[in-house]
Structure formats: structure tokens, C-alpha cells
Amino acid sequence: MSAGEWVGRMAMPALAALLILAAWNMSEPHEWADYLKLPASDRILLVLTCVLTVMVDLTFAIGIGVSPGRAFRLKNRTMTLENRSEPDR
């Protein structure tokens, strides 16, 4: 095996290490304790989205995660027409 073949094989492990490091940083480990304080519906939605991202596809997981998340927010909203104000522009 020549040196070129060895160098060519080193690229994949290096890229895998970079992807693992990026995923770890994106998961914000310092926030994990706060995730346990979220309502049960939010925690279930978080786990569902994470599992679907790994098992299926990121685009599919986001689509599935946004729909129930939006429904939860609409169900729990407290804003009425009387206490609504114009947005700052």
C-alpha cells in the first residue's frame, strides 16, 4: 500500500471526528439540565425530533417536530385580542 492510499484513508476518520465534535457542540451540553425543567410535551417533542433525525432524516424530523410544536404553542397561548399590541418596527 502506498503513502497516497494511506493519506486518502485518513480523510474519512478526520471528517467523522469533526462531525462528532460539531454535533456535540450543537447539542449545547450546558443546557441539558434546563431541558429537564421543560414541560413534558416539550421534552417528548425534543426526544422525538432527535430520534427522527438519527433514524430517518433531518428534514423529515424538523417537519414532524414543527407541527406538534406549533400546535402546543397555539394551545397554550395566553394572548387575546384585548392585550395585543402593535409590533415595533
Chimera marker file (.cmm) of the C-alpha trace (Angstrom):
<marker_set name="trace">
<marker id="1" x="0.000" y="0.000" z="0.000" r="1" g="1" b="0" radius="0.5"/>
<marker id="2" x="1.455" y="3.347" z="-0.987" r="1" g="1" b="0" radius="0.5"/>
<marker id="3" x="1.579" y="6.521" z="1.101" r="1" g="1" b="0" radius="0.5"/>
<marker id="4" x="-1.088" y="8.110" z="-1.090" r="1" g="1" b="0" radius="0.5"/>
<marker id="5" x="-3.567" y="5.378" z="-0.244" r="1" g="1" b="0" radius="0.5"/>
<marker id="6" x="-2.873" y="5.818" z="3.486" r="1" g="1" b="0" radius="0.5"/>
<marker id="7" x="-3.385" y="9.577" z="3.272" r="1" g="1" b="0" radius="0.5"/>
<marker id="8" x="-6.595" y="9.042" z="1.314" r="1" g="1" b="0" radius="0.5"/>
<marker id="9" x="-7.946" y="6.788" z="4.056" r="1" g="1" b="0" radius="0.5"/>
<marker id="10" x="-7.143" y="9.323" z="6.781" r="1" g="1" b="0" radius="0.5"/>
<marker id="11" x="-9.700" y="11.822" z="5.446" r="1" g="1" b="0" radius="0.5"/>
<marker id="12" x="-12.804" y="9.871" z="6.481" r="1" g="1" b="0" radius="0.5"/>
<marker id="13" x="-11.872" y="9.411" z="10.167" r="1" g="1" b="0" radius="0.5"/>
<marker id="14" x="-10.846" y="13.062" z="10.374" r="1" g="1" b="0" radius="0.5"/>
<marker id="15" x="-14.168" y="14.178" z="8.887" r="1" g="1" b="0" radius="0.5"/>
<marker id="16" x="-16.043" y="11.824" z="11.212" r="1" g="1" b="0" radius="0.5"/>
<marker id="17" x="-14.269" y="13.342" z="14.214" r="1" g="1" b="0" radius="0.5"/>
<marker id="18" x="-15.164" y="16.845" z="13.040" r="1" g="1" b="0" radius="0.5"/>
<marker id="19" x="-18.807" y="15.865" z="12.609" r="1" g="1" b="0" radius="0.5"/>
<marker id="20" x="-18.951" y="14.322" z="16.084" r="1" g="1" b="0" radius="0.5"/>
<marker id="21" x="-17.404" y="17.441" z="17.598" r="1" g="1" b="0" radius="0.5"/>
<marker id="22" x="-19.831" y="19.704" z="15.730" r="1" g="1" b="0" radius="0.5"/>
<marker id="23" x="-22.829" y="17.622" z="16.813" r="1" g="1" b="0" radius="0.5"/>
<marker id="24" x="-21.664" y="17.706" z="20.438" r="1" g="1" b="0" radius="0.5"/>
<marker id="25" x="-21.309" y="21.489" z="20.391" r="1" g="1" b="0" radius="0.5"/>
<marker id="26" x="-24.648" y="21.962" z="18.656" r="1" g="1" b="0" radius="0.5"/>
<marker id="27" x="-26.409" y="19.904" z="21.327" r="1" g="1" b="0" radius="0.5"/>
<marker id="28" x="-25.391" y="22.538" z="23.924" r="1" g="1" b="0" radius="0.5"/>
<marker id="29" x="-24.463" y="20.209" z="26.819" r="1" g="1" b="0" radius="0.5"/>
<marker id="30" x="-24.547" y="23.098" z="29.289" r="1" g="1" b="0" radius="0.5"/>
<marker id="31" x="-28.310" y="23.397" z="28.610" r="1" g="1" b="0" radius="0.5"/>
<marker id="32" x="-29.181" y="19.749" z="29.305" r="1" g="1" b="0" radius="0.5"/>
<marker id="33" x="-30.122" y="20.375" z="32.945" r="1" g="1" b="0" radius="0.5"/>
<marker id="34" x="-32.559" y="23.072" z="31.824" r="1" g="1" b="0" radius="0.5"/>
<marker id="35" x="-34.170" y="20.685" z="29.353" r="1" g="1" b="0" radius="0.5"/>
<marker id="36" x="-35.315" y="18.540" z="32.274" r="1" g="1" b="0" radius="0.5"/>
<marker id="37" x="-37.261" y="21.530" z="33.625" r="1" g="1" b="0" radius="0.5"/>
<marker id="38" x="-39.297" y="21.889" z="30.429" r="1" g="1" b="0" radius="0.5"/>
<marker id="39" x="-42.918" y="20.713" z="30.284" r="1" g="1" b="0" radius="0.5"/>
<marker id="40" x="-43.370" y="17.047" z="29.413" r="1" g="1" b="0" radius="0.5"/>
<marker id="41" x="-44.758" y="17.871" z="25.968" r="1" g="1" b="0" radius="0.5"/>
<marker id="42" x="-41.611" y="19.851" z="25.101" r="1" g="1" b="0" radius="0.5"/>
<marker id="43" x="-39.305" y="17.094" z="26.341" r="1" g="1" b="0" radius="0.5"/>
<marker id="44" x="-41.179" y="14.461" z="24.339" r="1" g="1" b="0" radius="0.5"/>
<marker id="45" x="-41.007" y="16.678" z="21.263" r="1" g="1" b="0" radius="0.5"/>
<marker id="46" x="-37.257" y="17.175" z="21.759" r="1" g="1" b="0" radius="0.5"/>
<marker id="47" x="-36.604" y="13.441" z="22.077" r="1" g="1" b="0" radius="0.5"/>
<marker id="48" x="-38.876" y="12.656" z="19.123" r="1" g="1" b="0" radius="0.5"/>
<marker id="49" x="-37.073" y="15.152" z="16.915" r="1" g="1" b="0" radius="0.5"/>
<marker id="50" x="-33.641" y="13.844" z="17.976" r="1" g="1" b="0" radius="0.5"/>
<marker id="51" x="-34.614" y="10.226" z="17.335" r="1" g="1" b="0" radius="0.5"/>
<marker id="52" x="-36.142" y="11.027" z="13.941" r="1" g="1" b="0" radius="0.5"/>
<marker id="53" x="-33.027" y="12.998" z="12.982" r="1" g="1" b="0" radius="0.5"/>
<marker id="54" x="-30.823" y="9.980" z="13.649" r="1" g="1" b="0" radius="0.5"/>
<marker id="55" x="-33.160" y="7.279" z="12.358" r="1" g="1" b="0" radius="0.5"/>
<marker id="56" x="-34.741" y="8.954" z="9.318" r="1" g="1" b="0" radius="0.5"/>
<marker id="57" x="-33.609" y="12.355" z="8.074" r="1" g="1" b="0" radius="0.5"/>
<marker id="58" x="-33.089" y="15.874" z="9.382" r="1" g="1" b="0" radius="0.5"/>
<marker id="59" x="-35.643" y="17.421" z="7.022" r="1" g="1" b="0" radius="0.5"/>
<marker id="60" x="-38.287" y="14.884" z="7.981" r="1" g="1" b="0" radius="0.5"/>
<marker id="61" x="-37.546" y="15.306" z="11.704" r="1" g="1" b="0" radius="0.5"/>
<marker id="62" x="-37.876" y="19.081" z="11.505" r="1" g="1" b="0" radius="0.5"/>
<marker id="63" x="-41.152" y="18.788" z="9.628" r="1" g="1" b="0" radius="0.5"/>
<marker id="64" x="-42.553" y="16.370" z="12.178" r="1" g="1" b="0" radius="0.5"/>
<marker id="65" x="-41.209" y="18.391" z="15.110" r="1" g="1" b="0" radius="0.5"/>
<marker id="66" x="-42.560" y="21.741" z="13.929" r="1" g="1" b="0" radius="0.5"/>
<marker id="67" x="-46.152" y="20.566" z="13.531" r="1" g="1" b="0" radius="0.5"/>
<marker id="68" x="-46.826" y="19.362" z="17.099" r="1" g="1" b="0" radius="0.5"/>
<marker id="69" x="-44.652" y="22.143" z="18.486" r="1" g="1" b="0" radius="0.5"/>
<marker id="70" x="-46.790" y="24.705" z="16.758" r="1" g="1" b="0" radius="0.5"/>
<marker id="71" x="-49.956" y="23.010" z="17.991" r="1" g="1" b="0" radius="0.5"/>
<marker id="72" x="-48.645" y="23.040" z="21.594" r="1" g="1" b="0" radius="0.5"/>
<marker id="73" x="-47.838" y="26.757" z="21.351" r="1" g="1" b="0" radius="0.5"/>
<marker id="74" x="-51.263" y="27.603" z="19.939" r="1" g="1" b="0" radius="0.5"/>
<marker id="75" x="-52.956" y="25.571" z="22.652" r="1" g="1" b="0" radius="0.5"/>
<marker id="76" x="-51.005" y="27.240" z="25.457" r="1" g="1" b="0" radius="0.5"/>
<marker id="77" x="-51.039" y="30.820" z="24.225" r="1" g="1" b="0" radius="0.5"/>
<marker id="78" x="-52.435" y="33.465" z="26.542" r="1" g="1" b="0" radius="0.5"/>
<marker id="79" x="-52.613" y="36.407" z="24.141" r="1" g="1" b="0" radius="0.5"/>
<marker id="80" x="-56.070" y="37.705" z="23.380" r="1" g="1" b="0" radius="0.5"/>
<marker id="81" x="-57.130" y="40.489" z="21.080" r="1" g="1" b="0" radius="0.5"/>
<marker id="82" x="-57.570" y="42.826" z="24.064" r="1" g="1" b="0" radius="0.5"/>
<marker id="83" x="-53.954" y="42.584" z="25.315" r="1" g="1" b="0" radius="0.5"/>
<marker id="84" x="-52.314" y="42.569" z="21.892" r="1" g="1" b="0" radius="0.5"/>
<marker id="85" x="-50.071" y="45.460" z="20.902" r="1" g="1" b="0" radius="0.5"/>
<marker id="86" x="-48.598" y="46.551" z="17.606" r="1" g="1" b="0" radius="0.5"/>
<marker id="87" x="-45.122" y="45.189" z="16.849" r="1" g="1" b="0" radius="0.5"/>
<marker id="88" x="-42.125" y="47.511" z="16.992" r="1" g="1" b="0" radius="0.5"/>
<marker id="89" x="-40.853" y="48.299" z="13.518" r="1" g="1" b="0" radius="0.5"/>
<link id1="1" id2="2" r="1" g="1" b="0" radius="0.2"/>
<link id1="2" id2="3" r="1" g="1" b="0" radius="0.2"/>
<link id1="3" id2="4" r="1" g="1" b="0" radius="0.2"/>
<link id1="4" id2="5" r="1" g="1" b="0" radius="0.2"/>
<link id1="5" id2="6" r="1" g="1" b="0" radius="0.2"/>
<link id1="6" id2="7" r="1" g="1" b="0" radius="0.2"/>
<link id1="7" id2="8" r="1" g="1" b="0" radius="0.2"/>
<link id1="8" id2="9" r="1" g="1" b="0" radius="0.2"/>
<link id1="9" id2="10" r="1" g="1" b="0" radius="0.2"/>
<link id1="10" id2="11" r="1" g="1" b="0" radius="0.2"/>
<link id1="11" id2="12" r="1" g="1" b="0" radius="0.2"/>
<link id1="12" id2="13" r="1" g="1" b="0" radius="0.2"/>
<link id1="13" id2="14" r="1" g="1" b="0" radius="0.2"/>
<link id1="14" id2="15" r="1" g="1" b="0" radius="0.2"/>
<link id1="15" id2="16" r="1" g="1" b="0" radius="0.2"/>
<link id1="16" id2="17" r="1" g="1" b="0" radius="0.2"/>
<link id1="17" id2="18" r="1" g="1" b="0" radius="0.2"/>
<link id1="18" id2="19" r="1" g="1" b="0" radius="0.2"/>
<link id1="19" id2="20" r="1" g="1" b="0" radius="0.2"/>
<link id1="20" id2="21" r="1" g="1" b="0" radius="0.2"/>
<link id1="21" id2="22" r="1" g="1" b="0" radius="0.2"/>
<link id1="22" id2="23" r="1" g="1" b="0" radius="0.2"/>
<link id1="23" id2="24" r="1" g="1" b="0" radius="0.2"/>
<link id1="24" id2="25" r="1" g="1" b="0" radius="0.2"/>
<link id1="25" id2="26" r="1" g="1" b="0" radius="0.2"/>
<link id1="26" id2="27" r="1" g="1" b="0" radius="0.2"/>
<link id1="27" id2="28" r="1" g="1" b="0" radius="0.2"/>
<link id1="28" id2="29" r="1" g="1" b="0" radius="0.2"/>
<link id1="29" id2="30" r="1" g="1" b="0" radius="0.2"/>
<link id1="30" id2="31" r="1" g="1" b="0" radius="0.2"/>
<link id1="31" id2="32" r="1" g="1" b="0" radius="0.2"/>
<link id1="32" id2="33" r="1" g="1" b="0" radius="0.2"/>
<link id1="33" id2="34" r="1" g="1" b="0" radius="0.2"/>
<link id1="34" id2="35" r="1" g="1" b="0" radius="0.2"/>
<link id1="35" id2="36" r="1" g="1" b="0" radius="0.2"/>
<link id1="36" id2="37" r="1" g="1" b="0" radius="0.2"/>
<link id1="37" id2="38" r="1" g="1" b="0" radius="0.2"/>
<link id1="38" id2="39" r="1" g="1" b="0" radius="0.2"/>
<link id1="39" id2="40" r="1" g="1" b="0" radius="0.2"/>
<link id1="40" id2="41" r="1" g="1" b="0" radius="0.2"/>
<link id1="41" id2="42" r="1" g="1" b="0" radius="0.2"/>
<link id1="42" id2="43" r="1" g="1" b="0" radius="0.2"/>
<link id1="43" id2="44" r="1" g="1" b="0" radius="0.2"/>
<link id1="44" id2="45" r="1" g="1" b="0" radius="0.2"/>
<link id1="45" id2="46" r="1" g="1" b="0" radius="0.2"/>
<link id1="46" id2="47" r="1" g="1" b="0" radius="0.2"/>
<link id1="47" id2="48" r="1" g="1" b="0" radius="0.2"/>
<link id1="48" id2="49" r="1" g="1" b="0" radius="0.2"/>
<link id1="49" id2="50" r="1" g="1" b="0" radius="0.2"/>
<link id1="50" id2="51" r="1" g="1" b="0" radius="0.2"/>
<link id1="51" id2="52" r="1" g="1" b="0" radius="0.2"/>
<link id1="52" id2="53" r="1" g="1" b="0" radius="0.2"/>
<link id1="53" id2="54" r="1" g="1" b="0" radius="0.2"/>
<link id1="54" id2="55" r="1" g="1" b="0" radius="0.2"/>
<link id1="55" id2="56" r="1" g="1" b="0" radius="0.2"/>
<link id1="56" id2="57" r="1" g="1" b="0" radius="0.2"/>
<link id1="57" id2="58" r="1" g="1" b="0" radius="0.2"/>
<link id1="58" id2="59" r="1" g="1" b="0" radius="0.2"/>
<link id1="59" id2="60" r="1" g="1" b="0" radius="0.2"/>
<link id1="60" id2="61" r="1" g="1" b="0" radius="0.2"/>
<link id1="61" id2="62" r="1" g="1" b="0" radius="0.2"/>
<link id1="62" id2="63" r="1" g="1" b="0" radius="0.2"/>
<link id1="63" id2="64" r="1" g="1" b="0" radius="0.2"/>
<link id1="64" id2="65" r="1" g="1" b="0" radius="0.2"/>
<link id1="65" id2="66" r="1" g="1" b="0" radius="0.2"/>
<link id1="66" id2="67" r="1" g="1" b="0" radius="0.2"/>
<link id1="67" id2="68" r="1" g="1" b="0" radius="0.2"/>
<link id1="68" id2="69" r="1" g="1" b="0" radius="0.2"/>
<link id1="69" id2="70" r="1" g="1" b="0" radius="0.2"/>
<link id1="70" id2="71" r="1" g="1" b="0" radius="0.2"/>
<link id1="71" id2="72" r="1" g="1" b="0" radius="0.2"/>
<link id1="72" id2="73" r="1" g="1" b="0" radius="0.2"/>
<link id1="73" id2="74" r="1" g="1" b="0" radius="0.2"/>
<link id1="74" id2="75" r="1" g="1" b="0" radius="0.2"/>
<link id1="75" id2="76" r="1" g="1" b="0" radius="0.2"/>
<link id1="76" id2="77" r="1" g="1" b="0" radius="0.2"/>
<link id1="77" id2="78" r="1" g="1" b="0" radius="0.2"/>
<link id1="78" id2="79" r="1" g="1" b="0" radius="0.2"/>
<link id1="79" id2="80" r="1" g="1" b="0" radius="0.2"/>
<link id1="80" id2="81" r="1" g="1" b="0" radius="0.2"/>
<link id1="81" id2="82" r="1" g="1" b="0" radius="0.2"/>
<link id1="82" id2="83" r="1" g="1" b="0" radius="0.2"/>
<link id1="83" id2="84" r="1" g="1" b="0" radius="0.2"/>
<link id1="84" id2="85" r="1" g="1" b="0" radius="0.2"/>
<link id1="85" id2="86" r="1" g="1" b="0" radius="0.2"/>
<link id1="86" id2="87" r="1" g="1" b="0" radius="0.2"/>
<link id1="87" id2="88" r="1" g="1" b="0" radius="0.2"/>
<link id1="88" id2="89" r="1" g="1" b="0" radius="0.2"/>
</marker_set>
